Amino acid sequence: MKIILNFSPNFDAKKRKKNEIKFIVFHYTGMKSEKKAIDKLLDYNSKVSCHYLIKNNGDIIKMVPEIYQAWHAGISSWKKFKSLNKNSIGIEITNPGHEFKYIKFSKKQISSLIKLTKYLIKKFKINSKSILGHSDIAPNRKLDPGEKFPWEFLSKNKIGIWHDLNQNEIKKERELKISNPLKLKFINNLFKIGYPRNSKINKNKYDKIIILAFQRRFRQELVNGKIDKECLLISENLIKKLN
């Protein structure tokens, strides 16, 4: 695995302990061009960075050594963890994102991502359940890496989690309405999975935000912000796998 060094000035000077690193967070760059994205991550005034960036051609750039906090997660939380910069490694993947004609990630990018992530999992003893997307930990602010990101494929390579339900069977439950008590159960399931609570946003509005985040990750074929029986079944299966 070839890694190019191109260090960003945007990181906390204080070193962290190896055992503090619990998560890997995937992002897309969300900019029109790869060059602009790299320039921003290297620009001191931007106040953003990542540990690694994966280019369109699959090349890997190391921007911040893992022992330092890069500035990639921002205001974020997952389960009991807050401000995940402290406890995570951030990997950016070149992609224009939802704002600039979101596209599929290339095979070369995903191949490099698998190699890099497996290396990091082994080096820092990171649990596969602790591989997250930016929209998982900051659903009210972020959409990345989005519904075109191959979470199911990665899970087959022991990176991140995915449900083990039969896709053809649960698809029959798609868009089937469920009762209000079951809708409430689904929302509570999301919190059990790890999605953050937010008392500052109107409940109905925030419920839709985390439903969309869940669907972008675990029900990518239909991201509509509506709870149906398929979503409920997936959430229940995931809780069994996580606990």
C-alpha positions in Angstrom: 0.0 0.0 0.0 1.7 3.2 -1.2 1.0 6.3 0.8 1.9 9.8 -0.3 2.8 12.3 2.5 1.3 15.8 2.2 0.8 17.2 5.7 -1.9 19.6 6.7 -1.2 22.3 9.4 -4.8 21.7 10.8 -4.5 19.4 13.8 -4.3 19.6 17.6 -0.6 19.8 18.8 -1.3 17.6 21.8 -0.7 13.9 21.1 -3.4 11.4 22.0 -2.9 7.9 23.3 -3.2 5.0 20.9 -6.0 3.4 22.9 -8.1 6.6 22.6 -8.6 5.9 18.9 -11.9 4.0 18.8 -13.5 5.0 15.5 -12.9 5.5 11.8 -15.1 8.1 10.1 -15.6 8.2 6.3 -16.3 11.4 4.5 -16.6 12.6 0.9 -14.9 15.8 0.0 -18.0 17.5 -1.4 -16.2 19.9 -3.7 -16.3 20.5 -7.5 -12.7 19.4 -8.1 -10.2 17.1 -6.4 -7.5 19.9 -6.4 -9.8 22.3 -4.6 -10.6 19.7 -2.0 -6.9 19.0 -1.4 -6.0 22.7 -1.3 -8.7 23.3 1.3 -7.5 20.5 3.5 -4.0 21.9 3.4 -5.1 25.5 3.9 -4.5 26.7 7.5 -7.4 29.2 7.2 -9.9 26.5 6.3 -9.6 24.9 9.8 -10.5 21.5 8.4 -8.3 18.4 7.7 -8.3 14.7 7.7 -5.8 11.9 8.4 -6.1 10.4 5.0 -7.5 11.4 1.6 -8.2 8.9 -1.2 -8.0 10.4 -4.7 -10.1 9.5 -7.7 -7.3 7.2 -9.0 -7.0 5.4 -5.7 -3.9 7.1 -4.5 -3.8 7.6 -0.7 -2.5 10.9 0.8 -1.6 11.0 4.5 -2.3 14.5 5.8 -2.2 14.2 9.6 -0.4 11.4 11.6 -3.0 9.3 13.5 -1.5 10.2 16.9 -2.9 13.8 16.4 -6.5 14.9 16.3 -7.4 16.0 12.7 -10.3 18.4 12.3 -12.8 16.3 10.4 -15.8 15.5 12.6 -16.8 18.8 14.0 -19.8 18.9 16.4 -20.6 15.2 16.5 -21.6 12.3 18.8 -22.2 8.5 18.7 -23.5 6.6 21.7 -21.7 8.0 24.7 -18.9 9.7 22.7 -19.0 13.4 22.0 -16.8 15.5 19.6 -15.4 12.5 17.8 -12.2 14.2 16.6 -10.8 13.1 19.9 -11.5 9.4 19.3 -11.4 8.9 15.5 -9.4 8.7 12.3 -10.9 10.7 9.5 -10.7 9.4 5.9 -11.9 11.7 3.1 -12.7 10.3 -0.3 -12.8 12.5 -3.4 -16.4 12.9 -4.6 -18.3 16.1 -5.5 -21.1 15.1 -3.2 -24.8 16.0 -3.2 -24.2 19.7 -3.9 -22.2 19.1 -7.1 -23.7 16.1 -8.9 -23.0 13.2 -6.5 -21.4 10.2 -8.3 -20.5 6.6 -7.5 -17.2 6.0 -5.8 -14.6 4.4 -8.2 -13.5 0.8 -7.8 -9.9 2.1 -7.3 -11.1 4.3 -4.5 -12.9 1.5 -2.7 -10.0 -0.9 -3.2 -7.6 1.6 -1.6 -10.2 2.3 1.2 -10.4 -1.4 2.1 -6.7 -1.8 2.3 -6.2 1.4 4.3 -9.1 0.7 6.7 -8.0 -2.9 7.4 -4.5 -1.6 8.1 -5.9 0.9 10.6 -8.3 -1.6 12.2 -5.4 -3.9 12.9 -3.0 -1.2 14.0 -5.5 0.4 16.5 -7.6 -2.6 17.3 -10.7 -0.8 16.1 -14.0 -2.7 16.3 -15.7 -3.2 12.9 -18.9 -1.9 14.5 -17.1 1.4 15.1 -16.7 2.3 11.4 -19.0 5.3 10.7 -20.0 7.9 8.2 -20.0 11.6 8.8 -23.8 11.6 8.5 -24.0 9.0 11.3 -22.3 11.2 13.8 -23.6 14.6 12.6 -26.9 13.8 10.9 -28.3 17.4 11.3 -25.3 18.8 9.4 -23.9 16.2 7.0 -25.0 13.9 4.2 -21.7 12.1 3.5 -20.6 9.7 2.5 -24.1 9.2 1.2 -26.4 6.6 -0.3 -24.0 5.7 -3.1 -21.3 4.6 -0.6 -20.9 0.8 -0.7 -21.6 0.0 3.0 -22.9 -3.5 2.2 -19.9 -4.4 0.1 -17.5 -3.1 2.8 -19.3 -5.1 5.5 -18.5 -8.3 3.5 -14.8 -7.2 3.9 -15.4 -6.9 7.7 -15.5 -3.1 7.5 -18.6 -1.6 9.2 -21.9 -3.4 9.8 -24.8 -4.4 7.7 -28.0 -6.3 8.4 -28.2 -10.0 7.5 -31.8 -10.0 6.4 -32.8 -11.4 3.0 -32.9 -8.4 0.7 -35.7 -9.8 -1.5 -37.8 -10.7 1.5 -37.5 -7.4 3.3 -38.1 -5.4 0.1 -41.7 -6.8 0.2 -42.1 -4.7 3.4 -40.9 -1.5 1.8 -43.4 1.4 2.1 -45.7 -0.7 4.2 -47.1 1.6 6.9 -46.7 0.8 10.6 -48.5 2.0 13.7 -47.4 5.1 15.7 -46.1 2.9 18.6 -43.9 1.0 16.1 -42.7 4.3 14.6 -41.7 5.4 18.1 -39.9 2.1 18.6 -38.0 2.6 15.4 -36.8 6.0 16.5 -35.7 4.6 19.9 -33.9 1.8 17.9 -31.8 4.5 16.1 -30.7 5.9 19.5 -29.8 2.3 20.6 -27.8 1.9 17.4 -25.8 5.0 18.3 -27.4 7.9 16.4 -27.2 11.1 18.5 -30.1 12.8 20.3 -30.8 16.5 19.8 -33.1 18.5 22.0 -32.3 21.8 20.2 -34.2 20.8 17.1 -38.0 20.3 16.8 -38.7 16.6 17.4 -40.6 15.9 14.2 -37.9 17.7 12.2 -35.1 15.9 13.9 -36.8 12.5 13.6 -36.8 13.0 9.9 -33.2 14.0 9.9 -32.1 10.8 11.6 -34.4 8.6 9.5 -32.7 10.0 6.4 -29.3 9.4 7.9 -30.3 5.8 8.7 -31.6 5.2 5.2 -28.5 6.6 3.5 -26.5 4.1 5.4 -28.7 1.0 5.7 -31.6 1.3 3.2 -29.9 3.1 0.3 -32.4 2.2 -2.5 -35.1 4.5 -1.1 -34.1 7.5 1.0 -37.4 9.3 1.7 -37.4 10.1 5.4 -40.4 7.9 6.0 -40.6 5.0 8.5 -41.9 1.8 7.0 -41.9 -1.8 8.0 -38.6 -2.5 6.1 -36.8 0.2 8.1 -38.1 -1.2 11.3 -37.0 -4.7 10.5 -33.5 -3.6 9.5 -33.2 -1.5 12.7 -34.2 -4.5 14.9 -31.7 -6.8 13.1 -28.9 -4.3 13.6 -29.5 -4.0 17.3 -29.2 -7.8 17.6 -25.8 -7.6 15.8 -24.6 -4.7 17.8 -25.4 -6.1 21.2 
